[in-house]
């Protein structure tokens, strides 16, 4: 399996949007004619240790909106029109093709509609999904909070690949199979504690932060600062840069050196961090570590930093998701690779967000199959929430989906090298993750998840 393209932070108007990077949308059509599907070996109908996820059946009724006796219509929320990145649509194509080839969801074929929010059209796409879809599955939008009240008003459940904004994170009727953020706890606590107490204890008193000047990254920075200070660290430098980018990072580099920053966190566009690191390298300054954040877990980053890849120490926290570099020892990763090879021939790489999408699809499909002919939104939702140790067949560390406030207690770390990303040894032996983390609970108010009560609804109406 090739290295991931990962997440990208994009600037747009006055905010920074968390989204995926990758090839242009037009490349989907160019890639598909590649090797004919018939030339690629069939993929097992069983998925790693999950066993049979999809299979035949004899459904007889239209049991809910978007469900007929032979089909299930689901929506995939994306920003592909803005990002030009089809990764969530591609993941949906791969999963549903594989599932339908093996009988569908207990005999019902999955039918997908990509709902392109194009950054600002979230409410319009959610309202369309409210009208037609059984659920939203395996997607994500940078401004997802814009549509969360519309989604709750129509009692539409969501099983996203990733969530981005306060309000959407852990909202009612939303189930994250592999959470990308938490509402009241710092999902990166284990990584942060390891950095300042084990990996590089000398950095604990001299932490620096550089953020894009936007409302979204301001919240990210505030959360990071609170956690680090709560763990005993001291922030000695904090600066922001214009979201449009910086032509000369030298002044920032000199400020970081002047403050003797030993641990640096960067929240901003991936295209900007290599420029900052180049400026640091040119003046000969090297912090103990740079938290590049997992939006830079891509082969492009290690290429873009150039000579700084060997001089600067870039680290990212994958939050308990299996690293691509360990595919040989992770059967679930090898199966995802086989599925993409068969159903998306010519695809250059599988991305980090697509692994999250596959977990979401697997959770939805496994839960829906358990409902049999009486397939309702409530049945699938409750079946999904019953999973207290969900790993998507081994794609990530266990997630207690029933615990909506703090379901993740594992982490793993990757380091950028001139030869690409490499897993960091956390002293866990053969285990991929360090677990048992007590995640820091925020004391400041960063907002709350949207609830059914916010729109005058209740679970008694959810069917």
C-alpha positions in Angstrom: 0.0 0.0 0.0 1.3 3.4 -0.8 1.6 6.3 1.6 -1.5 8.3 2.4 -2.5 11.6 1.1 -4.2 12.5 4.3 -6.0 15.6 5.5 -5.4 19.1 4.3 -6.2 22.4 5.9 -7.4 24.8 3.2 -7.9 28.6 3.5 -11.2 30.0 2.4 -12.5 33.5 3.1 -11.7 34.0 6.8 -11.4 30.5 8.0 -9.4 27.3 7.6 -11.3 24.3 6.5 -10.4 20.8 7.5 -10.7 18.6 4.4 -8.9 16.0 2.4 -6.3 16.5 -0.3 -5.7 14.4 -3.3 -6.1 14.3 -7.1 -8.5 16.5 -9.0 -12.1 15.3 -9.3 -11.5 14.8 -13.0 -9.0 12.1 -12.3 -11.7 9.7 -11.3 -12.8 9.2 -14.9 -9.2 9.1 -16.1 -8.3 6.4 -13.5 -11.2 4.1 -13.9 -10.3 2.7 -17.4 -7.0 1.4 -15.9 -6.6 -2.3 -15.6 -10.0 -4.0 -16.3 -11.8 -5.2 -13.2 -11.9 -8.7 -14.5 -8.1 -8.7 -14.5 -8.0 -8.0 -10.7 -8.6 -10.9 -8.3 -12.0 -11.0 -6.6 -12.0 -9.8 -3.0 -13.3 -12.0 -0.1 -16.8 -11.2 1.1 -15.5 -11.4 4.7 -13.6 -8.4 6.1 -10.8 -9.3 8.4 -12.1 -10.3 11.8 -15.6 -8.9 11.2 -16.5 -11.9 9.1 -19.3 -11.4 6.6 -20.4 -7.8 6.5 -22.6 -8.0 3.4 -24.6 -10.9 2.1 -27.7 -12.2 0.4 -31.2 -12.1 1.8 -34.9 -12.0 0.9 -36.1 -8.5 1.9 -39.8 -7.9 1.3 -40.7 -4.4 2.3 -40.0 -0.7 2.1 -39.3 -0.3 5.8 -38.2 3.4 5.9 -37.4 6.5 3.8 -34.7 5.5 1.3 -35.4 1.8 1.7 -37.2 -0.4 -0.7 -37.5 -4.2 -0.9 -34.3 -4.2 -3.0 -32.4 -1.0 -2.4 -31.0 1.4 0.3 -30.3 5.0 -0.7 -27.6 6.7 1.3 -25.9 10.1 0.9 -22.2 10.9 1.1 -21.5 14.5 2.2 -18.4 16.0 0.6 -16.8 19.3 -0.4 -15.5 17.9 -3.7 -16.7 20.9 -5.8 -14.5 23.2 -3.6 -11.5 20.9 -2.8 -11.5 19.0 -6.2 -10.9 16.0 -4.1 -13.1 12.9 -4.7 -11.8 10.7 -1.9 -15.1 10.2 0.0 -17.0 9.5 -3.2 -14.2 7.1 -4.2 -14.4 5.3 -0.9 -18.1 5.0 -1.3 -17.8 3.6 -4.8 -15.2 1.0 -3.6 -17.2 -0.1 -0.5 -20.6 -0.3 -2.1 -19.3 -2.1 -5.2 -17.7 -4.7 -2.9 -20.8 -4.9 -0.7 -23.2 -5.2 -3.6 -21.0 -7.9 -5.3 -21.5 -10.0 -2.2 -25.3 -9.6 -1.9 -25.7 -6.1 -0.5 -27.2 -5.4 3.0 -29.1 -8.6 3.7 -30.1 -8.7 0.0 -30.7 -4.9 -0.5 -28.3 -3.1 -2.9 -26.6 0.0 -1.7 -27.3 3.1 -3.8 -25.1 6.2 -3.3 -25.7 9.8 -3.9 -22.7 12.1 -3.4 -24.0 15.3 -1.8 -21.4 18.0 -2.8 -21.6 20.9 -0.3 -19.0 22.8 -2.2 -17.9 24.3 1.1 -20.8 26.7 1.7 -23.8 24.7 0.5 -24.1 22.3 3.4 -27.7 23.2 4.3 -28.9 22.7 0.8 -27.2 19.2 0.5 -28.5 18.1 3.9 -32.0 19.2 3.0 -31.8 17.1 -0.1 -30.6 14.1 1.9 -33.5 14.7 4.3 -35.8 14.4 1.4 -34.4 11.2 -0.2 -31.8 9.4 1.9 -31.9 6.7 4.6 -28.7 8.0 6.2 -25.5 9.9 5.5 -22.5 7.6 5.5 -18.7 7.9 5.0 -18.3 11.6 4.2 -17.6 14.9 5.8 -17.7 18.6 5.1 -15.5 21.4 6.5 -18.5 23.5 7.6 -20.6 20.6 8.8 -22.1 22.5 11.7 -24.1 24.6 9.2 -26.3 21.6 8.4 -26.6 19.8 11.7 -29.9 21.4 12.8 -31.5 20.6 9.4 -30.3 17.0 9.8 -31.7 16.7 13.3 -35.0 18.4 12.3 -35.6 15.6 9.7 -34.2 12.9 12.0 -31.5 11.9 9.5 -28.7 9.8 11.1 -25.1 10.3 10.1 -22.1 7.9 10.1 -19.4 10.3 9.0 -15.8 9.7 8.1 -14.8 12.9 9.9 -16.4 15.8 11.7 -15.0 19.3 11.8 -16.9 21.8 13.8 -18.3 22.4 17.2 -21.9 21.5 17.1 -21.5 18.7 14.7 -18.9 16.8 16.8 -20.9 14.1 18.7 -24.2 15.6 17.8 -27.3 13.6 18.3 -28.0 10.9 15.6 -24.3 11.1 14.6 -22.0 8.1 15.1 -18.3 8.4 14.5 -16.7 5.0 13.9 -13.2 6.5 14.3 -13.6 9.9 15.9 -11.5 12.7 14.5 -12.3 15.0 17.4 -14.2 14.9 20.7 -16.6 17.4 22.2 -15.3 17.8 25.8 -11.9 16.0 25.8 -8.6 16.4 24.0 -8.3 13.5 21.6 -4.6 14.1 21.3 -3.9 13.9 25.1 -1.8 10.8 24.9 0.4 12.2 22.2 0.9 15.5 24.0 1.7 13.8 27.3 4.2 11.5 25.6 5.9 14.5 23.8 6.6 16.5 27.0 7.1 13.8 29.6 8.7 10.8 27.7 9.7 11.6 24.2 11.2 15.0 24.8 10.9 16.0 28.4 13.3 18.9 28.0 10.6 20.7 25.9 8.0 20.9 28.6 8.9 24.4 29.6 9.3 25.9 26.1 6.3 25.2 23.8 5.6 27.4 20.8 2.5 27.6 18.5 1.9 29.0 15.1 -1.6 29.1 13.7 -3.4 30.4 10.7 -5.5 33.4 11.7 -9.0 31.9 11.5 -11.8 31.1 13.9 -11.4 27.4 13.3 -7.7 27.2 14.1 -8.2 29.6 17.0 -10.3 27.0 18.7 -7.8 24.3 17.9 -5.0 26.4 19.4 -7.0 27.3 22.5 -7.7 23.6 23.1 -4.1 22.6 22.6 -2.9 25.4 24.9 -5.3 24.4 27.7 -4.3 20.7 27.5 -0.6 21.4 27.4 -0.7 23.8 30.3 -3.0 21.3 32.2 -0.3 18.7 31.7 2.4 21.0 33.1 3.8 22.6 30.0 4.6 26.3 29.5 3.7 28.2 26.3 6.5 30.7 25.6 5.6 31.7 22.0 2.3 31.9 20.2 1.8 33.7 16.8 -0.6 33.7 13.9 -0.2 34.2 10.2 -2.6 35.4 7.5 -4.7 32.5 6.1 -3.6 33.6 2.6 -0.1 32.5 3.5 3.3 34.1 4.1 5.9 35.0 1.5 8.8 35.2 4.0 8.8 33.0 7.1 12.2 34.3 8.2 10.8 36.7 10.9 8.7 33.8 12.4 11.8 31.6 12.4 13.9 34.2 14.2 11.1 34.7 16.8 11.0 31.0 17.4 14.7 30.9 17.9 14.7 34.0 20.1 12.2 32.3 22.4 14.2 29.1 22.4 11.1 27.1 21.5 11.8 23.4 21.9 8.4 22.0 21.0 6.4 23.6 18.1 2.8 23.0 17.1 1.7 24.2 13.7 -2.0 24.5 12.8 -2.4 25.7 9.2 -2.2 24.9 5.5 0.3 22.1 4.8 1.8 24.2 2.0 3.0 26.7 4.6 4.7 24.5 7.2 7.6 23.4 4.8 8.3 27.1 4.1 8.5 27.8 7.9 10.8 24.8 8.3 13.0 25.9 5.5 13.4 29.3 7.2 14.2 27.5 10.5 16.7 25.3 8.8 18.4 28.2 7.0 19.1 29.9 10.3 20.2 26.6 11.8 17.5 26.3 14.5 16.0 22.9 15.3 13.3 22.5 18.0 13.2 19.1 19.7 10.0 18.4 17.9 7.4 19.9 15.5 3.8 18.6 15.7 2.9 18.8 12.0 -0.6 17.4 12.8 -2.0 14.5 10.8 -3.2 16.7 8.0 0.4 16.5 6.9 0.5 12.7 7.0 1.1 12.5 3.3 4.0 11.7 0.9 3.9 15.2 -0.4 4.9 16.6 3.0 8.1 14.6 3.2 8.9 15.7 -0.3 8.0 19.3 0.2 10.2 19.8 3.4 13.2 18.8 1.3 16.5 19.0 3.3 14.5 19.9 6.4 13.2 16.3 6.5 16.5 15.2 7.9 17.2 18.3 10.0 13.8 19.0 11.6 11.9 16.4 13.7 8.3 16.3 12.4 5.9 14.1 14.3 2.2 13.4 13.8 -0.4 11.6 16.0 -2.6 9.2 14.0 -5.0 8.8 17.0 -5.0 5.0 16.9 -5.5 4.5 13.2 -3.4 1.8 11.6 -0.4 3.3 9.8 0.0 2.6 6.1 3.6 1.6 6.8 2.3 -1.5 8.7 0.1 -2.8 6.0 2.0 -6.1 5.8 1.1 -6.9 9.4 -2.5 -5.6 9.3 -4.9 -7.8 7.3 -7.6 -5.1 7.3 -5.3 -2.7 5.6 -4.4 -5.3 3.0 -8.0 -6.0 2.3 -8.8 -2.3 1.8 -5.9 -2.2 -0.7 -7.3 -5.2 -2.5 -10.8 -3.6 -2.6 -9.4 -0.3 -4.1 -7.4 -2.3 -6.6 -10.5 -4.1 -7.9 -13.1 -1.4 -7.7 -11.1 1.7 -8.4 -8.4 0.5 -10.8 -5.8 3.1 -11.6 -6.2 4.8 -8.2 -2.8 6.1 -7.2 -3.1 6.0 -3.5 -5.4 5.3 -0.6 -5.8 8.3 1.8 -5.9 8.5 5.6 -9.4 10.0 5.5 -10.5 7.1 3.3 -9.5 4.6 6.1 -11.9 6.6 8.4 -14.5 6.4 5.6 -14.1 2.6 5.3 -14.6 2.3 9.1 -17.8 4.3 8.8 -19.1 2.2 6.0 -18.3 -1.1 7.7 -20.1 0.1 10.9 -23.1 1.1 9.0 -23.3 -2.0 6.9 -22.7 -4.4 9.8 -25.3 -2.6 11.9 -27.9 -2.4 9.1 -27.4 -6.1 8.2 -28.3 -7.0 11.8 -31.8 -5.4 11.3 -32.8 -7.8 8.6 -36.0 -7.1 6.7 -37.2 -4.6 9.3 -34.5 -2.0 8.4 -35.2 1.2 10.1 -33.0 4.2 11.1 -33.5 3.5 14.7 -32.5 -0.1 14.5 -29.3 0.7 12.7 -28.4 3.6 15.0 -29.0 1.5 18.2 -27.0 -1.4 16.7 -24.1 0.9 15.9 -24.1 2.3 19.5 -24.0 -1.2 21.0 -20.4 -1.5 19.8 -18.1 -0.9 22.8 -14.8 -2.0 21.1 -15.2 -1.2 17.4 -12.0 -1.6 15.4 -13.4 -1.9 11.8 -11.8 -5.3 11.6 -8.5 -4.0 12.6 -8.2 -0.6 10.8 -7.9 1.2 14.1 -7.6 0.8 17.8 -10.8 0.0 19.8 -13.5 2.7 19.9 -16.3 2.6 22.5 -19.0 3.9 20.3 -21.5 3.8 23.2 -19.4 6.4 25.0 -20.1 9.5 22.9 -18.1 11.9 25.1 -14.8 10.1 25.3 -14.6 6.9 23.2 -10.9 6.8 22.2 -8.1 6.0 24.6 -5.2 5.0 22.2 -2.7 6.8 20.1 0.3 6.1 17.7 2.9 8.4 16.3 4.6 8.7 12.9 7.9 10.5 12.2 8.8 12.2 8.9 12.1 11.1 7.4 13.8 11.6 4.0 12.5 8.2 3.1 8.9 8.9 4.1 6.9 8.4 7.2 8.0 5.9 9.8 6.2 4.6 12.9 7.7 5.8 16.2 8.5 3.2 18.8 6.3 3.9 21.9 7.6 0.9 23.8 4.5 -1.2 23.1 6.4 -4.1 21.5 4.4 -5.7 18.7 1.3 -3.6 19.5 0.5 -0.8 17.1 -0.9 1.5 19.7 -0.4 2.8 23.2 -3.7 2.6 25.0 -5.2 3.3 28.4 -4.9 7.1 27.9 -6.9 9.3 30.2 -7.9 12.1 27.9 -7.8 15.6 29.3 -11.2 17.2 29.9 -11.5 20.8 28.9 -12.5 23.4 31.6 -13.2 26.2 29.1 -16.4 26.3 27.1 -15.7 25.5 23.4 -19.4 24.9 22.6 -21.6 21.8 22.8 -22.9 19.2 20.4 -26.2 19.9 18.8 -29.1 17.9 20.2 -32.6 16.9 19.1 -33.9 19.2 21.8 -32.3 22.2 20.1 -34.7 21.7 17.2 -37.8 20.7 19.2 -37.4 16.9 18.6 -36.9 13.9 20.8 -35.8 10.3 20.5 -39.4 9.2 20.8 -39.9 10.5 17.3 -37.0 8.7 15.8 -38.0 5.5 14.0 
